[in-house]
Each structure stands twice: as structure tokens, then as C-alpha cells.
Amino acid sequence: IVASRRKLDDIGVLRVDTGDPDLDNELQGWRKVRIGRVERRLLKVV
């Protein structure tokens, strides 16, 4: 998962809607999000 630091500062969680409820459930939980060349942040996917 890749996102900008600025965007992540504005949101508290990431949301997933793939159209497949089973896949959405599989993707939920805590995920590492790359926000720079070496920097990552841990965010909850709901």
C-alpha cells in the first residue's frame, strides 16, 4: 500500500471496497503503508 504522508495525516483509517466482500474482509486489519523511500506507517484498514 502506498500513500502520501499528507493524505494519511488527514485520515484515520483506510477503507477498502473491492466489490468482493470476502476479499474486503481478508484485507482488513493493520497494514504497513509506504509513505516515502524508506518511511512506513502502520494504519488500520476497515
N, CA, C and O atoms as a Maestro MAE file, in Angstrom:
{
 s_m_m2io_version
 :::
 2.0.0
}

f_m_ct {
 s_m_title
 :::
 protein
 m_atom[184] {
  # First column is atom index #
  i_m_mmod_type
  r_m_x_coord
  r_m_y_coord
  r_m_z_coord
  i_m_residue_number
  s_m_chain_name
  s_m_pdb_residue_name
  s_m_pdb_atom_name
  i_m_atomic_number
  :::
  1 25 0.860 -1.168 0.000 1 A "ILE " " N  " 7
  2 3 0.000 0.000 0.000 1 A "ILE " " CA " 6
  3 2 0.902 1.225 0.000 1 A "ILE " " C  " 6
  4 15 1.846 1.306 0.786 1 A "ILE " " O  " 8
  5 25 0.614 2.175 -0.878 2 A "VAL " " N  " 7
  6 3 1.401 3.401 -0.993 2 A "VAL " " CA " 6
  7 2 0.458 4.592 -0.859 2 A "VAL " " C  " 6
  8 15 -0.623 4.602 -1.449 2 A "VAL " " O  " 8
  9 25 0.868 5.593 -0.085 3 A "ALA " " N  " 7
  10 3 0.063 6.806 0.082 3 A "ALA " " CA " 6
  11 2 0.981 7.965 0.431 3 A "ALA " " C  " 6
  12 15 2.117 7.762 0.859 3 A "ALA " " O  " 8
  13 25 0.488 9.164 0.248 4 A "SER " " N  " 7
  14 3 1.283 10.332 0.612 4 A "SER " " CA " 6
  15 2 1.138 10.604 2.108 4 A "SER " " C  " 6
  16 15 0.098 10.325 2.705 4 A "SER " " O  " 8
  17 25 2.181 11.146 2.692 5 A "ARG " " N  " 7
  18 3 2.158 11.490 4.114 5 A "ARG " " CA " 6
  19 2 1.031 12.488 4.379 5 A "ARG " " C  " 6
  20 15 0.322 12.386 5.380 5 A "ARG " " O  " 8
  21 25 0.874 13.443 3.482 6 A "ARG " " N  " 7
  22 3 -0.159 14.474 3.644 6 A "ARG " " CA " 6
  23 2 -1.561 13.859 3.703 6 A "ARG " " C  " 6
  24 15 -2.375 14.244 4.541 6 A "ARG " " O  " 8
  25 25 -1.834 12.913 2.822 7 A "LYS " " N  " 7
  26 3 -3.150 12.268 2.810 7 A "LYS " " CA " 6
  27 2 -3.384 11.485 4.104 7 A "LYS " " C  " 6
  28 15 -4.471 11.536 4.679 7 A "LYS " " O  " 8
  29 25 -2.364 10.765 4.554 8 A "LEU " " N  " 7
  30 3 -2.521 9.960 5.763 8 A "LEU " " CA " 6
  31 2 -2.701 10.820 7.005 8 A "LEU " " C  " 6
  32 15 -3.341 10.396 7.966 8 A "LEU " " O  " 8
  33 25 -2.139 12.029 6.991 9 A "ASP " " N  " 7
  34 3 -2.331 12.935 8.122 9 A "ASP " " CA " 6
  35 2 -3.788 13.376 8.238 9 A "ASP " " C  " 6
  36 15 -4.240 13.735 9.326 9 A "ASP " " O  " 8
  37 25 -4.529 13.353 7.123 10 A "ASP " " N  " 7
  38 3 -5.921 13.800 7.108 10 A "ASP " " CA " 6
  39 2 -6.927 12.700 7.429 10 A "ASP " " C  " 6
  40 15 -8.062 12.992 7.806 10 A "ASP " " O  " 8
  41 25 -6.522 11.437 7.284 11 A "ILE " " N  " 7
  42 3 -7.462 10.336 7.521 11 A "ILE " " CA " 6
  43 2 -6.971 9.472 8.682 11 A "ILE " " C  " 6
  44 15 -5.772 9.406 8.951 11 A "ILE " " O  " 8
  45 25 -7.889 8.825 9.353 12 A "GLY " " N  " 7
  46 3 -7.511 7.987 10.485 12 A "GLY " " CA " 6
  47 2 -7.364 6.519 10.129 12 A "GLY " " C  " 6
  48 15 -6.567 5.798 10.729 12 A "GLY " " O  " 8
  49 25 -8.141 6.084 9.144 13 A "VAL " " N  " 7
  50 3 -8.112 4.686 8.722 13 A "VAL " " CA " 6
  51 2 -8.214 4.626 7.202 13 A "VAL " " C  " 6
  52 15 -8.634 5.589 6.561 13 A "VAL " " O  " 8
  53 25 -7.830 3.502 6.641 14 A "LEU " " N  " 7
  54 3 -8.004 3.256 5.212 14 A "LEU " " CA " 6
  55 2 -9.250 2.408 5.024 14 A "LEU " " C  " 6
  56 15 -9.531 1.520 5.829 14 A "LEU " " O  " 8
  57 25 -9.986 2.677 3.979 15 A "ARG " " N  " 7
  58 3 -11.195 1.910 3.684 15 A "ARG " " CA " 6
  59 2 -10.994 1.110 2.403 15 A "ARG " " C  " 6
  60 15 -10.341 1.567 1.465 15 A "ARG " " O  " 8
  61 25 -11.567 -0.092 2.380 16 A "VAL " " N  " 7
  62 3 -11.437 -0.984 1.228 16 A "VAL " " CA " 6
  63 2 -12.827 -1.316 0.711 16 A "VAL " " C  " 6
  64 15 -13.724 -1.649 1.486 16 A "VAL " " O  " 8
  65 25 -13.001 -1.225 -0.603 17 A "ASP " " N  " 7
  66 3 -14.249 -1.640 -1.242 17 A "ASP " " CA " 6
  67 2 -13.899 -2.187 -2.622 17 A "ASP " " C  " 6
  68 15 -13.878 -1.451 -3.608 17 A "ASP " " O  " 8
  69 25 -13.624 -3.493 -2.675 18 A "THR " " N  " 7
  70 3 -13.228 -4.126 -3.935 18 A "THR " " CA " 6
  71 2 -14.428 -4.646 -4.718 18 A "THR " " C  " 6
  72 15 -14.299 -5.011 -5.887 18 A "THR " " O  " 8
  73 25 -15.605 -4.680 -4.071 19 A "GLY " " N  " 7
  74 3 -16.769 -5.283 -4.708 19 A "GLY " " CA " 6
  75 2 -16.913 -6.752 -4.356 19 A "GLY " " C  " 6
  76 15 -17.929 -7.374 -4.667 19 A "GLY " " O  " 8
  77 25 -15.895 -7.308 -3.705 20 A "ASP " " N  " 7
  78 3 -15.900 -8.709 -3.274 20 A "ASP " " CA " 6
  79 2 -15.820 -8.729 -1.748 20 A "ASP " " C  " 6
  80 15 -14.754 -8.472 -1.187 20 A "ASP " " O  " 8
  81 25 -16.932 -9.031 -1.065 21 A "PRO " " N  " 7
  82 3 -16.948 -8.998 0.398 21 A "PRO " " CA " 6
  83 2 -15.890 -9.896 1.043 21 A "PRO " " C  " 6
  84 15 -15.327 -9.536 2.077 21 A "PRO " " O  " 8
  85 25 -15.613 -11.052 0.451 22 A "ASP " " N  " 7
  86 3 -14.599 -11.945 1.020 22 A "ASP " " CA " 6
  87 2 -13.211 -11.306 0.952 22 A "ASP " " C  " 6
  88 15 -12.445 -11.385 1.912 22 A "ASP " " O  " 8
  89 25 -12.889 -10.683 -0.159 23 A "LEU " " N  " 7
  90 3 -11.596 -10.015 -0.305 23 A "LEU " " CA " 6
  91 2 -11.514 -8.798 0.615 23 A "LEU " " C  " 6
  92 15 -10.472 -8.545 1.219 23 A "LEU " " O  " 8
  93 25 -12.600 -8.051 0.723 24 A "ASP " " N  " 7
  94 3 -12.624 -6.904 1.640 24 A "ASP " " CA " 6
  95 2 -12.305 -7.357 3.060 24 A "ASP " " C  " 6
  96 15 -11.519 -6.711 3.753 24 A "ASP " " O  " 8
  97 25 -12.906 -8.457 3.499 25 A "ASN " " N  " 7
  98 3 -12.648 -8.978 4.844 25 A "ASN " " CA " 6
  99 2 -11.205 -9.432 5.001 25 A "ASN " " C  " 6
  100 15 -10.606 -9.239 6.059 25 A "ASN " " O  " 8
  101 25 -10.648 -10.026 3.968 26 A "GLU " " N  " 7
  102 3 -9.267 -10.503 4.015 26 A "GLU " " CA " 6
  103 2 -8.271 -9.345 4.131 26 A "GLU " " C  " 6
  104 15 -7.219 -9.486 4.755 26 A "GLU " " O  " 8
  105 25 -8.604 -8.215 3.535 27 A "LEU " " N  " 7
  106 3 -7.701 -7.063 3.538 27 A "LEU " " CA " 6
  107 2 -7.799 -6.222 4.809 27 A "LEU " " C  " 6
  108 15 -6.947 -5.365 5.045 27 A "LEU " " O  " 8
  109 25 -8.820 -6.452 5.625 28 A "GLN " " N  " 7
  110 3 -8.979 -5.669 6.847 28 A "GLN " " CA " 6
  111 2 -7.892 -5.995 7.858 28 A "GLN " " C  " 6
  112 15 -7.327 -7.089 7.863 28 A "GLN " " O  " 8
  113 25 -7.615 -5.018 8.714 29 A "GLY " " N  " 7
  114 3 -6.618 -5.201 9.766 29 A "GLY " " CA " 6
  115 2 -5.526 -4.156 9.650 29 A "GLY " " C  " 6
  116 15 -5.659 -3.195 8.892 29 A "GLY " " O  " 8
  117 25 -4.451 -4.336 10.395 30 A "TRP " " N  " 7
  118 3 -3.339 -3.392 10.398 30 A "TRP " " CA " 6
  119 2 -2.405 -3.686 9.239 30 A "TRP " " C  " 6
  120 15 -1.996 -4.830 9.042 30 A "TRP " " O  " 8
  121 25 -2.066 -2.654 8.467 31 A "ARG " " N  " 7
  122 3 -1.214 -2.794 7.284 31 A "ARG " " CA " 6
  123 2 -0.121 -1.733 7.292 31 A "ARG " " C  " 6
  124 15 -0.321 -0.612 7.758 31 A "ARG " " O  " 8
  125 25 1.044 -2.117 6.763 32 A "LYS " " N  " 7
  126 3 2.127 -1.154 6.574 32 A "LYS " " CA " 6
  127 2 1.844 -0.362 5.303 32 A "LYS " " C  " 6
  128 15 1.532 -0.931 4.257 32 A "LYS " " O  " 8
  129 25 1.959 0.957 5.410 33 A "VAL " " N  " 7
  130 3 1.727 1.844 4.273 33 A "VAL " " CA " 6
  131 2 3.021 2.596 3.993 33 A "VAL " " C  " 6
  132 15 3.560 3.262 4.877 33 A "VAL " " O  " 8
  133 25 3.512 2.493 2.787 34 A "ARG " " N  " 7
  134 3 4.743 3.196 2.405 34 A "ARG " " CA " 6
  135 2 4.402 4.658 2.127 34 A "ARG " " C  " 6
  136 15 3.519 4.963 1.325 34 A "ARG " " O  " 8
  137 25 5.127 5.567 2.813 35 A "ILE " " N  " 7
  138 3 4.873 6.998 2.630 35 A "ILE " " CA " 6
  139 2 6.121 7.747 2.175 35 A "ILE " " C  " 6
  140 15 6.111 8.975 2.083 35 A "ILE " " O  " 8
  141 25 7.168 7.030 1.897 36 A "GLY " " N  " 7
  142 3 8.403 7.644 1.415 36 A "GLY " " CA " 6
  143 2 9.349 6.554 0.951 36 A "GLY " " C  " 6
  144 15 8.979 5.382 0.879 36 A "GLY " " O  " 8
  145 25 10.575 6.952 0.637 37 A "ARG " " N  " 7
  146 3 11.541 5.954 0.146 37 A "ARG " " CA " 6
  147 2 11.791 4.858 1.170 37 A "ARG " " C  " 6
  148 15 11.874 3.681 0.819 37 A "ARG " " O  " 8
  149 25 11.911 5.245 2.435 38 A "VAL " " N  " 7
  150 3 12.185 4.251 3.475 38 A "VAL " " CA " 6
  151 2 11.172 4.308 4.611 38 A "VAL " " C  " 6
  152 15 11.161 3.425 5.468 38 A "VAL " " O  " 8
  153 25 10.328 5.323 4.631 39 A "GLU " " N  " 7
  154 3 9.395 5.501 5.746 39 A "GLU " " CA " 6
  155 2 8.088 4.758 5.494 39 A "GLU " " C  " 6
  156 15 7.533 4.770 4.395 39 A "GLU " " O  " 8
  157 25 7.620 4.110 6.564 40 A "ARG " " N  " 7
  158 3 6.342 3.402 6.516 40 A "ARG " " CA " 6
  159 2 5.540 3.760 7.757 40 A "ARG " " C  " 6
  160 15 6.094 4.155 8.783 40 A "ARG " " O  " 8
  161 25 4.247 3.617 7.647 41 A "ARG " " N  " 7
  162 3 3.362 3.886 8.769 41 A "ARG " " CA " 6
  163 2 2.387 2.717 8.882 41 A "ARG " " C  " 6
  164 15 1.984 2.140 7.873 41 A "ARG " " O  " 8
  165 25 2.016 2.377 10.093 42 A "LEU " " N  " 7
  166 3 1.065 1.299 10.330 42 A "LEU " " CA " 6
  167 2 -0.328 1.911 10.448 42 A "LEU " " C  " 6
  168 15 -0.571 2.753 11.312 42 A "LEU " " O  " 8
  169 25 -1.244 1.481 9.573 43 A "LEU " " N  " 7
  170 3 -2.608 2.005 9.585 43 A "LEU " " CA " 6
  171 2 -3.608 0.865 9.576 43 A "LEU " " C  " 6
  172 15 -3.337 -0.225 9.072 43 A "LEU " " O  " 8
  173 25 -4.764 1.143 10.142 44 A "LYS " " N  " 7
  174 3 -5.833 0.152 10.167 44 A "LYS " " CA " 6
  175 2 -6.661 0.253 8.888 44 A "LYS " " C  " 6
  176 15 -7.056 1.344 8.475 44 A "LYS " " O  " 8
  177 25 -6.916 -0.892 8.270 45 A "VAL " " N  " 7
  178 3 -7.777 -0.980 7.093 45 A "VAL " " CA " 6
  179 2 -9.119 -1.517 7.565 45 A "VAL " " C  " 6
  180 15 -9.188 -2.571 8.197 45 A "VAL " " O  " 8
  181 25 -10.201 -0.775 7.249 46 A "VAL " " N  " 7
  182 3 -11.545 -1.197 7.673 46 A "VAL " " CA " 6
  183 2 -12.435 -1.440 6.480 46 A "VAL " " C  " 6
  184 15 -13.601 -1.802 6.643 46 A "VAL " " O  " 8
  :::
 }
 m_bond[183] {
  # First column is bond index #
  i_m_from
  i_m_to
  i_m_order
  :::
  1 1 2 1
  2 2 3 1
  3 3 4 2
  4 3 5 1
  5 5 6 1
  6 6 7 1
  7 7 8 2
  8 7 9 1
  9 9 10 1
  10 10 11 1
  11 11 12 2
  12 11 13 1
  13 13 14 1
  14 14 15 1
  15 15 16 2
  16 15 17 1
  17 17 18 1
  18 18 19 1
  19 19 20 2
  20 19 21 1
  21 21 22 1
  22 22 23 1
  23 23 24 2
  24 23 25 1
  25 25 26 1
  26 26 27 1
  27 27 28 2
  28 27 29 1
  29 29 30 1
  30 30 31 1
  31 31 32 2
  32 31 33 1
  33 33 34 1
  34 34 35 1
  35 35 36 2
  36 35 37 1
  37 37 38 1
  38 38 39 1
  39 39 40 2
  40 39 41 1
  41 41 42 1
  42 42 43 1
  43 43 44 2
  44 43 45 1
  45 45 46 1
  46 46 47 1
  47 47 48 2
  48 47 49 1
  49 49 50 1
  50 50 51 1
  51 51 52 2
  52 51 53 1
  53 53 54 1
  54 54 55 1
  55 55 56 2
  56 55 57 1
  57 57 58 1
  58 58 59 1
  59 59 60 2
  60 59 61 1
  61 61 62 1
  62 62 63 1
  63 63 64 2
  64 63 65 1
  65 65 66 1
  66 66 67 1
  67 67 68 2
  68 67 69 1
  69 69 70 1
  70 70 71 1
  71 71 72 2
  72 71 73 1
  73 73 74 1
  74 74 75 1
  75 75 76 2
  76 75 77 1
  77 77 78 1
  78 78 79 1
  79 79 80 2
  80 79 81 1
  81 81 82 1
  82 82 83 1
  83 83 84 2
  84 83 85 1
  85 85 86 1
  86 86 87 1
  87 87 88 2
  88 87 89 1
  89 89 90 1
  90 90 91 1
  91 91 92 2
  92 91 93 1
  93 93 94 1
  94 94 95 1
  95 95 96 2
  96 95 97 1
  97 97 98 1
  98 98 99 1
  99 99 100 2
  100 99 101 1
  101 101 102 1
  102 102 103 1
  103 103 104 2
  104 103 105 1
  105 105 106 1
  106 106 107 1
  107 107 108 2
  108 107 109 1
  109 109 110 1
  110 110 111 1
  111 111 112 2
  112 111 113 1
  113 113 114 1
  114 114 115 1
  115 115 116 2
  116 115 117 1
  117 117 118 1
  118 118 119 1
  119 119 120 2
  120 119 121 1
  121 121 122 1
  122 122 123 1
  123 123 124 2
  124 123 125 1
  125 125 126 1
  126 126 127 1
  127 127 128 2
  128 127 129 1
  129 129 130 1
  130 130 131 1
  131 131 132 2
  132 131 133 1
  133 133 134 1
  134 134 135 1
  135 135 136 2
  136 135 137 1
  137 137 138 1
  138 138 139 1
  139 139 140 2
  140 139 141 1
  141 141 142 1
  142 142 143 1
  143 143 144 2
  144 143 145 1
  145 145 146 1
  146 146 147 1
  147 147 148 2
  148 147 149 1
  149 149 150 1
  150 150 151 1
  151 151 152 2
  152 151 153 1
  153 153 154 1
  154 154 155 1
  155 155 156 2
  156 155 157 1
  157 157 158 1
  158 158 159 1
  159 159 160 2
  160 159 161 1
  161 161 162 1
  162 162 163 1
  163 163 164 2
  164 163 165 1
  165 165 166 1
  166 166 167 1
  167 167 168 2
  168 167 169 1
  169 169 170 1
  170 170 171 1
  171 171 172 2
  172 171 173 1
  173 173 174 1
  174 174 175 1
  175 175 176 2
  176 175 177 1
  177 177 178 1
  178 178 179 1
  179 179 180 2
  180 179 181 1
  181 181 182 1
  182 182 183 1
  183 183 184 2
  :::
 }
}
